Amino acid sequence: MEEIARLLVEQCAAGRPLVVMNAPFDLTLLDRELRRHRASSLARYLQNVSLCVLDPRVLDKHLDRYRKGRRTLTDLCALRGGAGQGP
């Protein structure tokens, strides 16, 4: 957990956005696991760093609010042309 948190902070400090599908769930899970294993929190690791999060699920929902179907990463890549699928 600590290694993941440190790498995340390193990337954020370099000004790179964090791209996370369903970010609220994953970042909350990381925070809780840090608390459980390290008696710390994600906020403590990020205290001097700005966190920029891009969530493909949120972006897709904003682009096409009423689209039917699932919004999993696999489905979004197929619909929007994910990596290795061309433009």
N, CA, C and O atoms as a GROMACS GRO file, in nm:
protein
  348
    1MET      N    1   0.082  -0.118   0.000
    1MET     CA    2   0.000   0.000   0.000
    1MET      C    3   0.087   0.125   0.000
    1MET      O    4   0.061   0.221  -0.072
    2GLU      N    5   0.190   0.122   0.082
    2GLU     CA    6   0.278   0.238   0.090
    2GLU      C    7   0.347   0.265  -0.044
    2GLU      O    8   0.360   0.380  -0.085
    3GLU      N    9   0.390   0.160  -0.112
    3GLU     CA   10   0.456   0.177  -0.241
    3GLU      C   11   0.360   0.239  -0.343
    3GLU      O   12   0.399   0.326  -0.420
    4ILE      N   13   0.238   0.194  -0.344
    4ILE     CA   14   0.137   0.250  -0.436
    4ILE      C   15   0.114   0.397  -0.405
    4ILE      O   16   0.111   0.480  -0.495
    5ALA      N   17   0.099   0.429  -0.277
    5ALA     CA   18   0.075   0.569  -0.238
    5ALA      C   19   0.193   0.657  -0.276
    5ALA      O   20   0.174   0.768  -0.326
    6ARG      N   21   0.314   0.610  -0.252
    6ARG     CA   22   0.433   0.690  -0.287
    6ARG      C   23   0.445   0.712  -0.437
    6ARG      O   24   0.478   0.822  -0.481
    7LEU      N   25   0.418   0.609  -0.516
    7LEU     CA   26   0.423   0.624  -0.661
    7LEU      C   27   0.314   0.720  -0.711
    7LEU      O   28   0.338   0.800  -0.801
    8LEU      N   29   0.198   0.710  -0.652
    8LEU     CA   30   0.088   0.801  -0.688
    8LEU      C   31   0.128   0.946  -0.660
    8LEU      O   32   0.106   1.034  -0.743
    9VAL      N   33   0.185   0.971  -0.543
    9VAL     CA   34   0.228   1.107  -0.506
    9VAL      C   35   0.339   1.154  -0.600
    9VAL      O   36   0.341   1.270  -0.641
   10GLU      N   37   0.429   1.066  -0.636
   10GLU     CA   38   0.538   1.100  -0.728
   10GLU      C   39   0.482   1.148  -0.862
   10GLU      O   40   0.528   1.247  -0.918
   11GLN      N   41   0.384   1.076  -0.914
   11GLN     CA   42   0.324   1.113  -1.042
   11GLN      C   43   0.246   1.245  -1.032
   11GLN      O   44   0.253   1.328  -1.122
   12CYS      N   45   0.174   1.262  -0.923
   12CYS     CA   46   0.098   1.386  -0.903
   12CYS      C   47   0.192   1.505  -0.888
   12CYS      O   48   0.164   1.613  -0.940
   13ALA      N   49   0.303   1.486  -0.818
   13ALA     CA   50   0.401   1.593  -0.799
   13ALA      C   51   0.464   1.633  -0.932
   13ALA      O   52   0.505   1.748  -0.949
   14ALA      N   53   0.471   1.539  -1.026
   14ALA     CA   54   0.524   1.567  -1.159
   14ALA      C   55   0.420   1.634  -1.248
   14ALA      O   56   0.448   1.666  -1.364
   15GLY      N   57   0.299   1.656  -1.194
   15GLY     CA   58   0.194   1.723  -1.270
   15GLY      C   59   0.114   1.632  -1.362
   15GLY      O   60   0.043   1.680  -1.450
   16ARG      N   61   0.126   1.502  -1.342
   16ARG     CA   62   0.052   1.408  -1.426
   16ARG      C   63  -0.084   1.379  -1.363
   16ARG      O   64  -0.093   1.355  -1.243
   17PRO      N   65  -0.189   1.380  -1.445
   17PRO     CA   66  -0.321   1.345  -1.390
   17PRO      C   67  -0.329   1.195  -1.363
   17PRO      O   68  -0.262   1.115  -1.428
   18LEU      N   69  -0.412   1.161  -1.269
   18LEU     CA   70  -0.437   1.022  -1.235
   18LEU      C   71  -0.564   0.980  -1.308
   18LEU      O   72  -0.670   1.038  -1.288
   19VAL      N   73  -0.554   0.880  -1.393
   19VAL     CA   74  -0.670   0.830  -1.468
   19VAL      C   75  -0.716   0.702  -1.401
   19VAL      O   76  -0.646   0.601  -1.400
   20VAL      N   77  -0.837   0.708  -1.345
   20VAL     CA   78  -0.890   0.595  -1.267
   20VAL      C   79  -1.036   0.573  -1.303
   20VAL      O   80  -1.118   0.664  -1.290
   21MET      N   81  -1.067   0.454  -1.349
   21MET     CA   82  -1.205   0.417  -1.377
   21MET      C   83  -1.278   0.397  -1.244
   21MET      O   84  -1.234   0.318  -1.161
   22ASN      N   85  -1.387   0.468  -1.225
   22ASN     CA   86  -1.465   0.463  -1.101
   22ASN      C   87  -1.377   0.506  -0.982
   22ASN      O   88  -1.367   0.436  -0.882
   23ALA      N   89  -1.316   0.621  -0.999
   23ALA     CA   90  -1.217   0.674  -0.903
   23ALA      C   91  -1.267   0.682  -0.759
   23ALA      O   92  -1.190   0.648  -0.669
   24PRO      N   93  -1.390   0.725  -0.732
   24PRO     CA   94  -1.430   0.734  -0.592
   24PRO      C   95  -1.416   0.601  -0.517
   24PRO      O   96  -1.373   0.598  -0.402
   25PHE      N   97  -1.451   0.493  -0.583
   25PHE     CA   98  -1.439   0.361  -0.520
   25PHE      C   99  -1.292   0.325  -0.497
   25PHE      O  100  -1.253   0.290  -0.386
   26ASP      N  101  -1.211   0.333  -0.603
   26ASP     CA  102  -1.072   0.290  -0.593
   26ASP      C  103  -0.990   0.376  -0.498
   26ASP      O  104  -0.909   0.323  -0.421
   27LEU      N  105  -1.009   0.506  -0.501
   27LEU     CA  106  -0.932   0.593  -0.412
   27LEU      C  107  -0.976   0.577  -0.266
   27LEU      O  108  -0.894   0.587  -0.175
   28THR      N  109  -1.104   0.552  -0.245
   28THR     CA  110  -1.151   0.524  -0.109
   28THR      C  111  -1.094   0.392  -0.060
   28THR      O  112  -1.051   0.383   0.055
   29LEU      N  113  -1.092   0.292  -0.145
   29LEU     CA  114  -1.035   0.163  -0.109
   29LEU      C  115  -0.887   0.177  -0.073
   29LEU      O  116  -0.841   0.121   0.027
   30LEU      N  117  -0.812   0.252  -0.154
   30LEU     CA  118  -0.670   0.275  -0.124
   30LEU      C  119  -0.654   0.346   0.010
   30LEU      O  120  -0.568   0.309   0.089
   31ASP      N  121  -0.735   0.447   0.035
   31ASP     CA  122  -0.728   0.520   0.162
   31ASP      C  123  -0.754   0.426   0.280
   31ASP      O  124  -0.681   0.430   0.379
   32ARG      N  125  -0.856   0.344   0.271
   32ARG     CA  126  -0.891   0.254   0.382
   32ARG      C  127  -0.783   0.149   0.405
   32ARG      O  128  -0.754   0.113   0.520
   33GLU      N  129  -0.726   0.100   0.298
   33GLU     CA  130  -0.619   0.001   0.313
   33GLU      C  131  -0.493   0.065   0.372
   33GLU      O  132  -0.425   0.002   0.453
   34LEU      N  133  -0.463   0.188   0.335
   34LEU     CA  134  -0.351   0.259   0.396
   34LEU      C  135  -0.375   0.276   0.546
   34LEU      O  136  -0.285   0.257   0.627
   35ARG      N  137  -0.496   0.312   0.582
   35ARG     CA  138  -0.530   0.328   0.723
   35ARG      C  139  -0.516   0.195   0.798
   35ARG      O  140  -0.467   0.191   0.911
   36ARG      N  141  -0.560   0.088   0.734
   36ARG     CA  142  -0.558  -0.043   0.800
   36ARG      C  143  -0.415  -0.096   0.815
   36ARG      O  144  -0.380  -0.150   0.920
   37HIS      N  145  -0.333  -0.080   0.711
   37HIS     CA  146  -0.198  -0.138   0.714
   37HIS      C  147  -0.091  -0.044   0.768
   37HIS      O  148   0.007  -0.090   0.829
   38ARG      N  149  -0.108   0.085   0.748
   38ARG     CA  150  -0.001   0.179   0.781
   38ARG      C  151  -0.039   0.280   0.888
   38ARG      O  152   0.043   0.363   0.927
   39ALA      N  153  -0.160   0.274   0.936
   39ALA     CA  154  -0.208   0.373   1.032
   39ALA      C  155  -0.187   0.514   0.977
   39ALA      O  156  -0.150   0.606   1.050
   40SER      N  157  -0.211   0.529   0.848
   40SER     CA  158  -0.198   0.658   0.780
   40SER      C  159  -0.320   0.674   0.690
   40SER      O  160  -0.417   0.598   0.701
   41SER      N  161  -0.316   0.774   0.603
   41SER     CA  162  -0.427   0.795   0.510
   41SER      C  163  -0.373   0.847   0.378
   41SER      O  164  -0.260   0.894   0.370
   42LEU      N  165  -0.454   0.838   0.275
   42LEU     CA  166  -0.416   0.891   0.145
   42LEU      C  167  -0.396   1.042   0.153
   42LEU      O  168  -0.305   1.096   0.090
   43ALA      N  169  -0.479   1.109   0.230
   43ALA     CA  170  -0.466   1.254   0.246
   43ALA      C  171  -0.330   1.292   0.304
   43ALA      O  172  -0.273   1.394   0.266
   44ARG      N  173  -0.280   1.212   0.394
   44ARG     CA  174  -0.148   1.240   0.454
   44ARG      C  175  -0.038   1.232   0.347
   44ARG      O  176   0.053   1.315   0.346
   45TYR      N  177  -0.047   1.133   0.260
   45TYR     CA  178   0.052   1.122   0.152
   45TYR      C  179   0.041   1.238   0.055
   45TYR      O  180   0.142   1.283   0.000
   46LEU      N  181  -0.080   1.287   0.033
   46LEU     CA  182  -0.104   1.393  -0.066
   46LEU      C  183  -0.105   1.533  -0.006
   46LEU      O  184  -0.146   1.627  -0.074
   47GLN      N  185  -0.062   1.549   0.117
   47GLN     CA  186  -0.079   1.677   0.186
   47GLN      C  187  -0.010   1.794   0.116
   47GLN      O  188  -0.057   1.907   0.128
   48ASN      N  189   0.099   1.772   0.044
   48ASN     CA  190   0.170   1.882  -0.023
   48ASN      C  191   0.161   1.874  -0.175
   48ASN      O  192   0.239   1.938  -0.246
   49VAL      N  193   0.068   1.794  -0.224
   49VAL     CA  194   0.058   1.768  -0.368
   49VAL      C  195  -0.085   1.786  -0.415
   49VAL      O  196  -0.179   1.747  -0.346
   50SER      N  197  -0.101   1.845  -0.533
   50SER     CA  198  -0.235   1.857  -0.592
   50SER      C  199  -0.269   1.727  -0.663
   50SER      O  200  -0.186   1.668  -0.732
   51LEU      N  201  -0.391   1.684  -0.646
   51LEU     CA  202  -0.438   1.560  -0.708
   51LEU      C  203  -0.536   1.595  -0.819
   51LEU      O  204  -0.641   1.655  -0.794
   52CYS      N  205  -0.503   1.557  -0.940
   52CYS     CA  206  -0.590   1.578  -1.055
   52CYS      C  207  -0.635   1.439  -1.102
   52CYS      O  208  -0.553   1.358  -1.143
   53VAL      N  209  -0.765   1.413  -1.095
   53VAL     CA  210  -0.819   1.281  -1.128
   53VAL      C  211  -0.909   1.292  -1.251
   53VAL      O  212  -0.998   1.376  -1.256
   54LEU      N  213  -0.884   1.206  -1.348
   54LEU     CA  214  -0.971   1.193  -1.464
   54LEU      C  215  -1.037   1.056  -1.455
   54LEU      O  216  -0.968   0.954  -1.450
   55ASP      N  217  -1.169   1.054  -1.453
   55ASP     CA  218  -1.244   0.929  -1.441
   55ASP      C  219  -1.319   0.906  -1.572
   55ASP      O  220  -1.416   0.977  -1.600
   56PRO      N  221  -1.277   0.807  -1.653
   56PRO     CA  222  -1.343   0.781  -1.781
   56PRO      C  223  -1.494   0.757  -1.767
   56PRO      O  224  -1.571   0.794  -1.855
   57ARG      N  225  -1.535   0.696  -1.658
   57ARG     CA  226  -1.678   0.670  -1.636
   57ARG      C  227  -1.755   0.801  -1.622
   57ARG      O  228  -1.862   0.817  -1.680
   58VAL      N  229  -1.700   0.893  -1.546
   58VAL     CA  230  -1.764   1.024  -1.526
   58VAL      C  231  -1.766   1.101  -1.658
   58VAL      O  232  -1.867   1.162  -1.693
   59LEU      N  233  -1.655   1.098  -1.731
   59LEU     CA  234  -1.648   1.170  -1.859
   59LEU      C  235  -1.748   1.112  -1.959
   59LEU      O  236  -1.816   1.188  -2.029
   60ASP      N  237  -1.758   0.980  -1.965
   60ASP     CA  238  -1.854   0.917  -2.057
   60ASP      C  239  -1.997   0.954  -2.020
   60ASP      O  240  -2.080   0.982  -2.106
   61LYS      N  241  -2.026   0.952  -1.892
   61LYS     CA  242  -2.161   0.985  -1.847
   61LYS      C  243  -2.195   1.131  -1.882
   61LYS      O  244  -2.309   1.162  -1.914
   62HIS      N  245  -2.096   1.218  -1.874
   62HIS     CA  246  -2.117   1.358  -1.909
   62HIS      C  247  -2.140   1.374  -2.060
   62HIS      O  248  -2.223   1.454  -2.102
   63LEU      N  249  -2.064   1.297  -2.140
   63LEU     CA  250  -2.077   1.307  -2.285
   63LEU      C  251  -2.207   1.250  -2.338
   63LEU      O  252  -2.265   1.303  -2.433
   64ASP      N  253  -2.254   1.142  -2.277
   64ASP     CA  254  -2.372   1.072  -2.328
   64ASP      C  255  -2.455   1.021  -2.211
   64ASP      O  256  -2.457   0.901  -2.181
   65ARG      N  257  -2.522   1.113  -2.146
   65ARG     CA  258  -2.593   1.085  -2.021
   65ARG      C  259  -2.697   0.974  -2.031
   65ARG      O  260  -2.712   0.894  -1.938
   66TYR      N  261  -2.768   0.969  -2.142
   66TYR     CA  262  -2.882   0.877  -2.152
   66TYR      C  263  -2.851   0.751  -2.235
   66TYR      O  264  -2.943   0.677  -2.270
   67ARG      N  265  -2.725   0.728  -2.265
   67ARG     CA  266  -2.689   0.610  -2.343
   67ARG      C  267  -2.721   0.483  -2.264
   67ARG      O  268  -2.691   0.472  -2.146
   68LYS      N  269  -2.782   0.389  -2.333
   68LYS     CA  270  -2.811   0.259  -2.272
   68LYS      C  271  -2.685   0.175  -2.272
   68LYS      O  272  -2.594   0.197  -2.352
   69GLY      N  273  -2.681   0.080  -2.185
   69GLY     CA  274  -2.568  -0.012  -2.181
   69GLY      C  275  -2.477   0.011  -2.062
   69GLY      O  276  -2.491   0.108  -1.988
   70ARG      N  277  -2.385  -0.080  -2.048
   70ARG     CA  278  -2.292  -0.074  -1.936
   70ARG      C  279  -2.184   0.030  -1.961
   70ARG      O  280  -2.159   0.072  -2.074
   71ARG      N  281  -2.121   0.071  -1.854
   71ARG     CA  282  -2.015   0.171  -1.863
   71ARG      C  283  -1.886   0.117  -1.802
   71ARG      O  284  -1.814   0.189  -1.733
   72THR      N  285  -1.858  -0.010  -1.828
   72THR     CA  286  -1.732  -0.068  -1.782
   72THR      C  287  -1.619  -0.018  -1.871
   72THR      O  288  -1.644   0.034  -1.980
   73LEU      N  289  -1.497  -0.032  -1.826
   73LEU     CA  290  -1.383   0.013  -1.904
   73LEU      C  291  -1.377  -0.058  -2.039
   73LEU      O  292  -1.349   0.004  -2.141
   74THR      N  293  -1.403  -0.188  -2.040
   74THR     CA  294  -1.403  -0.265  -2.164
   74THR      C  295  -1.506  -0.212  -2.262
   74THR      O  296  -1.478  -0.195  -2.380
   75ASP      N  297  -1.627  -0.185  -2.211
   75ASP     CA  298  -1.734  -0.133  -2.297
   75ASP      C  299  -1.700   0.006  -2.349
   75ASP      O  300  -1.726   0.036  -2.466
   76LEU      N  301  -1.644   0.090  -2.264
   76LEU     CA  302  -1.609   0.226  -2.308
   76LEU      C  303  -1.498   0.225  -2.412
   76LEU      O  304  -1.500   0.305  -2.506
   77CYS      N  305  -1.400   0.135  -2.396
   77CYS     CA  306  -1.294   0.125  -2.496
   77CYS      C  307  -1.350   0.080  -2.630
   77CYS      O  308  -1.310   0.132  -2.735
   78ALA      N  309  -1.442  -0.015  -2.628
   78ALA     CA  310  -1.502  -0.062  -2.753
   78ALA      C  311  -1.584   0.048  -2.817
   78ALA      O  312  -1.582   0.064  -2.939
   79LEU      N  313  -1.656   0.124  -2.737
   79LEU     CA  314  -1.741   0.230  -2.790
   79LEU      C  315  -1.662   0.351  -2.837
   79LEU      O  316  -1.692   0.406  -2.943
   80ARG      N  317  -1.564   0.392  -2.760
   80ARG     CA  318  -1.490   0.515  -2.788
   80ARG      C  319  -1.359   0.493  -2.861
   80ARG      O  320  -1.290   0.589  -2.896
   81GLY      N  321  -1.323   0.367  -2.885
   81GLY     CA  322  -1.196   0.340  -2.955
   81GLY      C  323  -1.078   0.344  -2.862
   81GLY      O  324  -0.992   0.431  -2.873
   82GLY      N  325  -1.072   0.249  -2.772
   82GLY     CA  326  -0.964   0.243  -2.673
   82GLY      C  327  -0.831   0.203  -2.736
   82GLY      O  328  -0.821   0.190  -2.857
   83ALA      N  329  -0.732   0.185  -2.653
   83ALA     CA  330  -0.596   0.154  -2.696
   83ALA      C  331  -0.595   0.032  -2.789
   83ALA      O  332  -0.657  -0.071  -2.761
   84GLY      N  333  -0.524   0.046  -2.898
   84GLY     CA  334  -0.509  -0.066  -2.990
   84GLY      C  335  -0.628  -0.086  -3.082
   84GLY      O  336  -0.631  -0.183  -3.158
   85GLN      N  337  -0.726   0.002  -3.078
   85GLN     CA  338  -0.846  -0.015  -3.160
   85GLN      C  339  -0.859   0.094  -3.266
   85GLN      O  340  -0.962   0.104  -3.332
   86GLY      N  341  -0.757   0.175  -3.282
   86GLY     CA  342  -0.761   0.279  -3.385
   86GLY      C  343  -0.834   0.402  -3.337
   86GLY      O  344  -0.878   0.408  -3.222
   87PRO      N  345  -0.849   0.502  -3.424
   87PRO     CA  346  -0.913   0.629  -3.386
   87PRO      C  347  -1.062   0.618  -3.366
   87PRO      O  348  -1.127   0.718  -3.334
   0.00000   0.00000   0.00000
